[in-house]
Amino acid sequence: MTCASSMIAIDALAVLVALPTIQRNLGASTTGLQWIINAYLLSFAGVSALGGRLGDVLGHERTFRIGTLLFVVASVAAGLAQSEAWLIAARAAQGTGAALLRPASHVLVYKEFDSGQRGQAMGISSSVSTLFYGMAPLVGGLLTSEFSWRAIFFVNPPIGIAAVALARLLLTGEPPRRERVDWGGAPLLIGGLVCVVMALMQARHWGWASIAVITLLGAGVVLLTLLIVRERRIAHPLLHFELFAHQEFAVGTAVISTVRFAFVGFAVFGVIWLQDVMELSPFEAGVAVLPLTLPTILFAPVGGRLYDRLGARVPLGIGMVLCVAALLGSAVALHRQDYAWLVAFYCVMGIGMGLCVSPAWMTALHGTASRMRGYAAGVMQTAREISAALGLAVMGAIVAHLQGARLEEVLHRDARIPPERFDEVERSIGKTVEATQEGARLPAGIPADLLPALKGAVTDAVSAAFYAGSAVLLAAAVAVAFLPPGKPETEEPAVPDEGTDDPA
């Protein structure tokens, strides 16, 4: 399980480092680059609930192997891509494979260990995945520089094949169950997510009041509403909303989702800030964010052990408080424009995530009956990846809006650059920093004395996004306080049995 999760972790961030090279090699558009990332996130989010349900019906071990093999085949297709559309389609297929294997892997870890070891086992699995997640930018930069961006995708096949072989050797397969799967709900979920996320992504360029953005948001709301109505009426829904009536599941899912929402934006826009303001190279920025991920590796097993001994409230409470404090501290420290101030907050964020992620998964899975754990893991994974896509879109919209407004204010006041070139200046901030380091001519006709103001605009925008992320985390931190104290009970909770014919 850890082997396959590590494969997903490597792929998630390594591609980010290679995007400029991919753009030059395939002639991809800026919008195409965004969809190379979001095609993966959205297919992962949209299919995870279906993947969890298939695990319950087909057997988690069988679903794990199918998902891993699909991820391997899609990785090969991505490495061989000859066009932007080809690569986007391959990335969507990778997300689908990940959506099948990831919920199954969590259920299998839960099932294979007894109640006194589950938290620690999940913590170890999470820490190893986080190690590869943290090393992914370095691996991606090294492979892209020394070989090709295609090498990033060819790392996955040997890892995936090894995971499938180990699963076949070590795990006992389950017989399929004769139960229905809600295939009709998946298009509504995926379509609704695509519409909402695309609207958030493009609102900065199209305008919030544009017909395209309003239409997309309206279509997303309609599709997701139809999904909710459908799921509440059928006997075997794709999303079992009754799960959220159970406190442990609801709080565990809230923690997983909000941490993912905040962390993706924190990592992505933190790397952008380090390059555009602190003048670091992509490789140096990748090294600079290691304090954000390495503490998670050390403290994830600690969080698991605390869960096994003390229950969920202690590790979740401490972890969420640390995450909120880290984001707030980083938002303030950015204005000093000194990386040394950020190191401590990166470490605090890493410790907080390590303490709360595996206990959150254990809490949510404990809050469901064994027959429903595939459902539960799929719904959690769906919420997690939706939060990742929304976190990137929402925090990105905040950064884009505030950075654009601040730049317009600076450039209007300076009056040396005509208004029609403001967008070009915004796109050239990173190139301006690089040209300043190398003594080359500055792009877009940007005067050198404007560079501090440009850096200030980036800093203000990223800081505001960090404040937004901390507010989202705070809401989940408050919910943790309502969890019952003490160790989890060993008996299963009374969750409605999805094998009955009563409408869910």
C-alpha positions as CSV (number, residue, x, y, z in Angstrom):
1,M,0.0,0.0,0.0
2,T,2.8,2.4,0.9
3,C,4.6,1.5,-2.3
4,A,1.6,2.5,-4.5
5,S,0.8,5.6,-2.5
6,S,4.4,6.7,-2.9
7,M,4.1,6.4,-6.7
8,I,1.1,8.8,-6.5
9,A,3.0,11.2,-4.3
10,I,6.0,11.4,-6.6
11,D,3.7,12.1,-9.6
12,A,1.7,14.8,-7.9
13,L,4.5,17.4,-7.5
14,A,7.3,16.3,-9.9
15,V,5.2,17.3,-12.9
16,L,4.9,20.9,-11.5
17,V,8.7,21.4,-11.9
18,A,8.6,20.1,-15.4
19,L,5.8,22.3,-16.7
20,P,7.9,25.0,-18.4
21,T,9.9,22.3,-20.2
22,I,6.7,20.5,-21.2
23,Q,5.3,23.8,-22.5
24,R,8.4,24.4,-24.7
25,N,8.6,20.8,-25.9
26,L,4.9,20.3,-26.8
27,G,4.0,23.9,-27.6
28,A,1.3,23.8,-24.8
29,S,-0.8,26.9,-24.0
30,T,-0.9,28.4,-20.5
31,T,-4.4,27.1,-20.1
32,G,-3.2,23.7,-21.3
33,L,-0.6,23.7,-18.6
34,Q,-3.2,24.3,-15.9
35,W,-5.2,21.3,-17.3
36,I,-2.2,19.0,-17.2
37,I,-2.5,19.5,-13.4
38,N,-6.2,19.8,-13.0
39,A,-7.1,16.9,-15.3
40,Y,-5.4,14.7,-12.8
41,L,-6.9,16.4,-9.7
42,L,-10.4,16.4,-11.1
43,S,-10.5,12.8,-12.3
44,F,-8.9,11.7,-9.0
45,A,-11.6,13.6,-7.1
46,G,-14.5,12.6,-9.4
47,V,-13.8,8.9,-9.5
48,S,-12.7,8.3,-5.9
49,A,-16.2,7.7,-4.6
50,L,-16.8,5.2,-7.5
51,G,-13.4,3.6,-6.7
52,G,-14.4,3.2,-3.0
53,R,-17.7,1.6,-4.0
54,L,-16.0,-0.7,-6.5
55,G,-13.7,-1.8,-3.7
56,D,-16.7,-2.8,-1.6
57,V,-18.2,-4.7,-4.5
58,L,-15.2,-6.3,-6.3
59,G,-13.0,-6.6,-3.3
60,H,-10.4,-4.1,-2.1
61,E,-7.4,-6.2,-3.1
62,R,-8.7,-6.7,-6.6
63,T,-9.6,-3.0,-7.0
64,F,-6.2,-2.0,-5.7
65,R,-4.4,-4.1,-8.4
66,I,-6.7,-2.8,-11.2
67,G,-6.1,0.8,-10.2
68,T,-2.4,0.4,-9.9
69,L,-2.1,-1.2,-13.3
70,L,-4.2,1.5,-14.8
71,F,-2.0,4.1,-13.2
72,V,1.1,2.4,-14.7
73,V,-0.4,2.2,-18.2
74,A,-1.5,5.8,-18.1
75,S,2.0,6.8,-16.9
76,V,3.6,5.1,-19.9
77,A,1.1,6.9,-22.2
78,A,2.0,10.3,-20.5
79,G,5.7,9.6,-21.0
80,L,5.1,9.0,-24.7
81,A,2.8,12.0,-25.3
82,Q,3.3,13.9,-28.5
83,S,0.7,16.7,-28.0
84,E,-0.9,18.7,-25.3
85,A,-4.3,16.9,-25.7
86,W,-2.6,13.5,-25.5
87,L,-0.8,14.4,-22.2
88,I,-4.0,15.9,-20.7
89,A,-5.9,12.6,-21.5
90,A,-3.1,10.5,-20.0
91,R,-3.1,12.6,-16.8
92,A,-6.9,12.1,-16.5
93,A,-6.3,8.4,-16.8
94,Q,-3.7,8.6,-14.1
95,G,-6.1,10.3,-11.8
96,T,-8.7,7.5,-12.5
97,G,-6.2,4.8,-11.6
98,A,-5.2,6.7,-8.4
99,A,-8.9,7.0,-7.6
100,L,-9.3,3.2,-7.7
101,L,-6.2,2.3,-5.8
102,R,-6.0,5.0,-3.1
103,P,-9.3,4.3,-1.2
104,A,-8.6,0.5,-1.5
105,S,-5.2,1.0,0.0
106,H,-6.5,2.8,3.1
107,V,-9.1,0.1,3.7
108,L,-6.6,-2.6,3.3
109,V,-4.2,-1.0,5.8
110,Y,-7.1,-0.6,8.3
111,K,-8.1,-4.3,7.7
112,E,-4.7,-5.9,7.9
113,F,-3.7,-4.4,11.3
114,D,-5.5,-4.8,14.7
115,S,-6.9,-1.9,16.7
116,G,-3.7,-1.3,18.6
117,Q,-1.5,-0.9,15.5
118,R,-3.7,0.8,12.9
119,G,-2.8,4.3,13.8
120,Q,0.9,3.6,13.7
121,A,0.6,1.6,10.5
122,M,-1.3,4.4,8.8
123,G,1.2,6.9,10.2
124,I,4.2,5.0,8.7
125,S,2.5,4.7,5.4
126,S,1.7,8.4,5.4
127,S,5.2,9.4,6.4
128,V,6.8,7.4,3.6
129,S,4.3,8.9,1.1
130,T,5.1,12.4,2.4
131,L,8.8,11.7,2.0
132,F,8.4,11.1,-1.7
133,Y,5.9,14.0,-1.9
134,G,8.6,16.3,-0.4
135,M,11.3,14.9,-2.6
136,A,9.2,15.0,-5.8
137,P,10.3,18.6,-6.8
138,L,13.9,17.6,-6.5
139,V,13.4,14.3,-8.3
140,G,11.4,16.1,-11.0
141,G,14.0,18.8,-11.5
142,L,16.9,16.3,-11.6
143,L,15.2,14.0,-14.1
144,T,14.1,16.9,-16.3
145,S,17.5,18.5,-16.3
146,E,19.6,15.3,-16.7
147,F,17.3,13.3,-19.0
148,S,13.8,14.6,-20.0
149,W,10.5,15.5,-18.6
150,R,9.3,12.2,-19.9
151,A,11.5,10.4,-17.4
152,I,9.2,11.6,-14.6
153,F,6.4,9.4,-15.8
154,F,8.7,6.4,-16.5
155,V,9.6,6.2,-12.8
156,N,6.1,4.9,-12.0
157,P,5.9,1.6,-13.9
158,P,8.6,-0.3,-11.9
159,I,7.1,1.0,-8.6
160,G,3.6,0.1,-9.7
161,I,4.4,-3.4,-11.0
162,A,6.3,-4.1,-7.7
163,A,3.2,-3.0,-5.7
164,V,0.9,-5.3,-7.8
165,A,3.3,-8.2,-7.3
166,L,3.5,-7.7,-3.6
167,A,-0.3,-7.3,-3.3
168,R,-0.8,-10.6,-5.2
169,L,1.7,-12.4,-3.0
170,L,0.8,-11.0,0.4
171,L,-2.9,-10.2,0.4
172,T,-5.9,-12.5,0.4
173,G,-8.5,-11.7,-2.3
174,E,-12.2,-11.2,-1.4
175,P,-15.0,-12.7,-3.4
176,P,-17.1,-10.2,-5.4
177,R,-20.4,-9.2,-3.9
178,R,-23.6,-9.2,-6.0
179,E,-24.5,-5.5,-5.5
180,R,-25.3,-2.7,-7.8
181,V,-23.0,0.3,-8.6
182,D,-24.3,3.8,-9.3
183,W,-22.6,4.4,-12.6
184,G,-25.0,7.3,-13.4
185,G,-23.8,9.4,-10.5
186,A,-20.2,9.6,-11.7
187,P,-20.9,11.9,-14.8
188,L,-22.9,14.3,-12.6
189,L,-20.1,14.5,-10.0
190,I,-17.2,14.9,-12.5
191,G,-19.2,17.3,-14.7
192,G,-20.1,19.5,-11.7
193,L,-16.6,19.6,-10.4
194,V,-15.1,20.5,-13.8
195,C,-17.6,23.4,-14.3
196,V,-17.0,24.9,-10.8
197,V,-13.2,24.6,-10.9
198,M,-12.9,25.9,-14.5
199,A,-15.0,28.9,-13.5
200,L,-12.7,29.6,-10.5
201,M,-9.6,29.2,-12.6
202,Q,-10.7,31.4,-15.5
203,A,-12.5,34.1,-13.6
204,R,-9.4,36.3,-13.4
205,H,-9.1,36.3,-17.2
206,W,-12.8,36.2,-18.2
207,G,-14.2,38.3,-15.4
208,W,-16.5,37.2,-12.6
209,A,-19.5,38.8,-14.3
210,S,-18.7,37.3,-17.7
211,I,-21.3,35.0,-19.3
212,A,-18.8,32.1,-19.5
213,V,-18.0,32.2,-15.7
214,I,-21.7,32.6,-14.7
215,T,-22.8,29.8,-17.0
216,L,-20.1,27.4,-15.7
217,L,-20.9,28.1,-12.1
218,G,-24.6,27.7,-12.8
219,A,-24.1,24.4,-14.7
220,G,-21.8,23.2,-11.8
221,V,-24.5,24.0,-9.2
222,V,-27.2,22.3,-11.3
223,L,-25.2,19.1,-11.9
224,L,-24.2,18.8,-8.2
225,T,-27.7,19.5,-7.1
226,L,-29.0,16.7,-9.4
227,L,-26.3,14.5,-8.0
228,I,-27.5,15.1,-4.4
229,V,-31.1,14.5,-5.3
230,R,-30.2,11.3,-7.2
231,E,-28.0,10.0,-4.4
232,R,-30.6,10.5,-1.7
233,R,-33.3,8.5,-3.7
234,I,-31.5,5.4,-4.9
235,A,-30.7,2.3,-2.8
236,H,-27.0,2.0,-3.7
237,P,-25.7,5.6,-4.1
238,L,-22.3,6.7,-5.2
239,L,-22.0,9.1,-2.3
240,H,-23.6,7.9,0.9
241,F,-24.4,11.2,2.6
242,E,-25.7,9.5,5.7
243,L,-22.1,8.9,6.6
244,F,-21.8,12.5,7.6
245,A,-24.4,12.0,10.3
246,H,-21.7,10.2,12.2
247,Q,-19.5,12.7,14.1
248,E,-16.2,10.8,13.8
249,F,-16.6,10.4,10.0
250,A,-17.6,14.1,9.6
251,V,-14.8,15.5,11.6
252,G,-12.1,13.2,10.1
253,T,-13.2,14.1,6.6
254,A,-13.3,17.8,7.5
255,V,-9.7,17.6,8.8
256,I,-8.4,15.7,5.8
257,S,-10.2,18.1,3.4
258,T,-9.1,21.4,5.0
259,V,-5.5,20.3,5.5
260,R,-5.4,19.4,1.8
261,F,-7.1,22.7,0.8
262,A,-4.5,24.8,2.7
263,F,-1.4,22.7,2.0
264,V,-1.7,22.6,-1.8
265,G,-2.0,26.4,-1.9
266,F,0.6,26.9,0.8
267,A,3.1,24.7,-1.1
268,V,2.4,26.0,-4.7
269,F,2.2,29.7,-4.0
270,G,5.0,29.4,-1.5
271,V,7.3,28.0,-4.2
272,I,6.2,30.8,-6.6
273,W,6.9,33.4,-3.9
274,L,10.4,32.0,-3.2
275,Q,11.2,32.3,-6.9
276,D,9.6,35.6,-7.7
277,V,10.5,37.4,-4.5
278,M,13.5,35.6,-2.9
279,E,15.1,35.1,-6.4
280,L,15.6,31.3,-5.9
281,S,15.9,29.0,-8.9
282,P,13.3,26.2,-9.3
283,F,15.7,23.6,-7.8
284,E,16.6,25.9,-4.9
285,A,12.9,26.6,-4.2
286,G,12.3,22.8,-4.1
287,V,15.1,22.5,-1.5
288,A,13.7,25.5,0.4
289,V,10.3,23.8,1.0
290,L,11.8,20.6,2.4
291,P,11.2,21.9,6.0
292,L,7.6,21.8,5.1
293,T,7.5,18.1,4.3
294,L,10.4,16.5,6.2
295,P,8.9,17.0,9.7
296,T,5.7,15.3,8.5
297,I,7.8,12.2,7.9
298,L,9.0,12.1,11.5
299,F,5.7,13.0,13.2
300,A,3.2,11.0,11.2
301,P,4.1,7.8,13.1
302,V,3.9,9.9,16.3
303,G,0.4,11.0,15.4
304,G,-0.6,7.4,14.8
305,R,0.8,6.2,18.1
306,L,-1.0,9.0,20.0
307,Y,-4.2,7.9,18.3
308,D,-3.7,4.3,19.3
309,R,-3.1,5.3,23.0
310,L,-5.2,8.4,23.6
311,G,-7.8,8.6,20.8
312,A,-8.3,11.1,18.1
313,R,-8.9,14.4,19.9
314,V,-5.3,14.9,21.3
315,P,-3.3,14.4,18.1
316,L,-6.0,16.1,15.9
317,G,-6.3,19.1,18.3
318,I,-2.6,19.7,18.6
319,G,-2.0,19.1,14.9
320,M,-4.7,21.5,13.7
321,V,-3.7,24.3,16.1
322,L,-0.1,24.0,14.8
323,C,-1.3,24.1,11.1
324,V,-3.4,27.2,11.7
325,A,-0.5,28.9,13.6
326,A,1.9,28.1,10.8
327,L,-0.2,29.6,8.1
328,L,-0.9,32.8,10.1
329,G,2.7,33.1,11.0
330,S,3.8,32.6,7.4
331,A,1.3,35.2,6.2
332,V,2.9,37.8,8.5
333,A,6.5,36.7,7.9
334,L,6.3,37.0,4.1
335,H,6.4,40.8,4.4
336,R,9.9,40.6,5.9
337,Q,11.0,39.0,2.6
338,D,13.5,36.8,4.5
339,Y,13.4,33.0,4.0
340,A,14.9,32.5,7.5
341,W,11.7,33.7,9.1
342,L,9.7,31.1,7.1
343,V,11.7,28.0,8.0
344,A,10.3,27.8,11.5
345,F,6.7,28.1,10.2
346,Y,7.3,25.5,7.5
347,C,8.5,23.1,10.2
348,V,5.5,23.8,12.4
349,M,3.2,23.2,9.5
350,G,4.9,19.9,8.7
351,I,4.7,18.8,12.4
352,G,1.0,19.7,12.5
353,M,0.2,17.7,9.4
354,G,2.1,14.7,10.6
355,L,0.2,14.7,13.9
356,C,-3.3,15.0,12.4
357,V,-3.5,13.3,8.9
358,S,-3.3,9.6,9.9
359,P,-5.5,10.0,13.0
360,A,-8.1,11.8,10.8
361,W,-8.2,8.8,8.4
362,M,-8.4,6.3,11.3
363,T,-11.2,8.4,13.0
364,A,-13.3,8.5,9.9
365,L,-12.9,4.8,9.1
366,H,-13.6,3.9,12.7
367,G,-16.8,5.8,12.3
368,T,-18.2,3.4,9.7
369,A,-19.2,-0.3,9.6
370,S,-16.8,-2.7,7.9
371,R,-19.2,-3.1,4.9
372,M,-19.1,0.6,4.4
373,R,-15.4,1.4,4.6
374,G,-14.9,1.3,0.9
375,Y,-17.7,3.9,0.6
376,A,-16.2,5.9,3.4
377,A,-12.6,5.9,2.0
378,G,-13.9,6.8,-1.4
379,V,-16.0,9.7,-0.1
380,M,-13.0,10.9,1.9
381,Q,-10.7,10.7,-1.0
382,T,-13.3,12.6,-3.1
383,A,-13.5,15.3,-0.5
384,R,-9.7,15.4,-0.2
385,E,-9.1,15.9,-3.9
386,I,-12.0,18.3,-4.4
387,S,-10.4,20.3,-1.6
388,A,-7.0,20.2,-3.4
389,A,-8.6,21.5,-6.7
390,L,-10.7,24.1,-4.9
391,G,-7.7,25.2,-2.7
392,L,-5.6,25.7,-5.7
393,A,-8.4,27.5,-7.5
394,V,-9.6,29.7,-4.6
395,M,-6.2,30.7,-3.3
396,G,-5.1,31.1,-6.9
397,A,-8.0,33.5,-7.5
398,I,-7.1,35.5,-4.4
399,V,-3.5,35.7,-5.6
400,A,-4.4,36.6,-9.1
401,H,-7.0,39.3,-8.1
402,L,-4.9,41.0,-5.4
403,Q,-1.6,40.8,-7.3
404,G,-3.3,42.2,-10.5
405,A,-4.9,45.1,-8.5
406,R,-1.7,45.9,-6.7
407,L,0.3,45.9,-9.9
408,E,-2.2,48.2,-11.7
409,E,-2.0,50.6,-8.8
410,V,1.8,50.6,-8.9
411,L,2.1,50.9,-12.7
412,H,-0.6,53.6,-12.9
413,R,1.3,55.6,-10.3
414,D,4.6,55.1,-12.1
415,A,3.1,55.9,-15.5
416,R,6.2,54.6,-17.5
417,I,4.4,51.5,-18.8
418,P,1.2,51.8,-20.9
419,P,-1.9,50.1,-19.4
420,E,-2.2,47.7,-22.3
421,R,1.1,46.1,-21.2
422,F,0.1,45.6,-17.6
423,D,-0.8,41.9,-18.1
424,E,2.5,41.3,-19.9
425,V,4.3,42.8,-16.9
426,E,2.5,40.6,-14.5
427,R,3.4,37.5,-16.5
428,S,7.0,38.6,-16.6
429,I,7.7,39.1,-12.8
430,G,9.6,35.8,-12.6
431,K,11.6,36.5,-15.8
432,T,12.4,40.0,-14.4
433,V,13.9,38.5,-11.2
434,E,15.9,36.0,-13.2
435,A,17.2,38.7,-15.6
436,T,18.2,40.9,-12.6
437,Q,20.3,38.0,-11.2
438,E,22.0,37.4,-14.6
439,G,22.5,41.1,-15.5
440,A,20.4,40.6,-18.7
441,R,18.0,43.0,-20.2
442,L,14.7,43.1,-18.3
443,P,11.6,41.8,-20.1
444,A,8.5,43.8,-21.0
445,G,10.4,47.0,-20.7
446,I,10.2,46.9,-16.9
447,P,12.4,49.5,-15.2
448,A,14.8,48.0,-12.7
449,D,13.7,50.4,-9.9
450,L,10.2,48.9,-10.1
451,L,11.3,45.4,-9.0
452,P,10.8,46.1,-5.2
453,A,7.2,47.2,-5.9
454,L,6.6,44.1,-8.1
455,K,7.9,41.9,-5.3
456,G,5.6,43.7,-2.8
457,A,2.6,43.0,-5.0
458,V,3.4,39.3,-5.1
459,T,4.0,39.2,-1.4
460,D,0.7,41.0,-0.5
461,A,-1.3,38.6,-2.7
462,V,0.3,35.4,-1.4
463,S,0.0,36.6,2.2
464,A,-3.8,37.1,1.7
465,A,-4.1,33.6,0.3
466,F,-2.4,32.2,3.3
467,Y,-4.8,34.1,5.6
468,A,-7.7,32.5,3.7
469,G,-6.1,29.0,4.1
470,S,-5.8,29.5,7.8
471,A,-9.4,30.5,8.1
472,V,-10.5,27.3,6.4
473,L,-8.3,25.3,8.8
474,L,-9.6,27.0,11.8
475,A,-13.2,25.9,11.1
476,A,-12.0,22.2,11.1
477,A,-9.9,22.8,14.2
478,V,-13.0,24.0,16.1
479,A,-14.9,20.8,15.0
480,V,-12.2,18.6,16.5
481,A,-13.0,19.9,20.0
482,F,-16.4,18.2,19.8
483,L,-14.8,14.7,19.4
484,P,-15.2,12.4,22.4
485,P,-12.1,12.0,24.5
486,G,-10.2,8.8,25.1
487,K,-9.3,5.7,23.0
488,P,-11.6,4.6,20.2
489,E,-14.1,1.9,21.0
490,T,-13.5,-1.5,19.4
491,E,-17.0,-2.3,18.3
492,E,-18.4,-1.1,15.0
493,P,-20.8,1.8,14.9
494,A,-24.4,1.4,13.8
495,V,-24.2,2.7,10.2
496,P,-27.0,1.9,7.7
497,D,-26.2,-1.2,5.8
498,E,-25.9,-0.4,2.1
499,G,-26.9,-4.0,1.3
500,T,-30.5,-3.3,2.1
501,D,-33.1,-2.2,-0.3
502,D,-34.1,0.9,1.6
503,P,-33.4,4.2,-0.2
504,A,-30.2,5.7,1.3
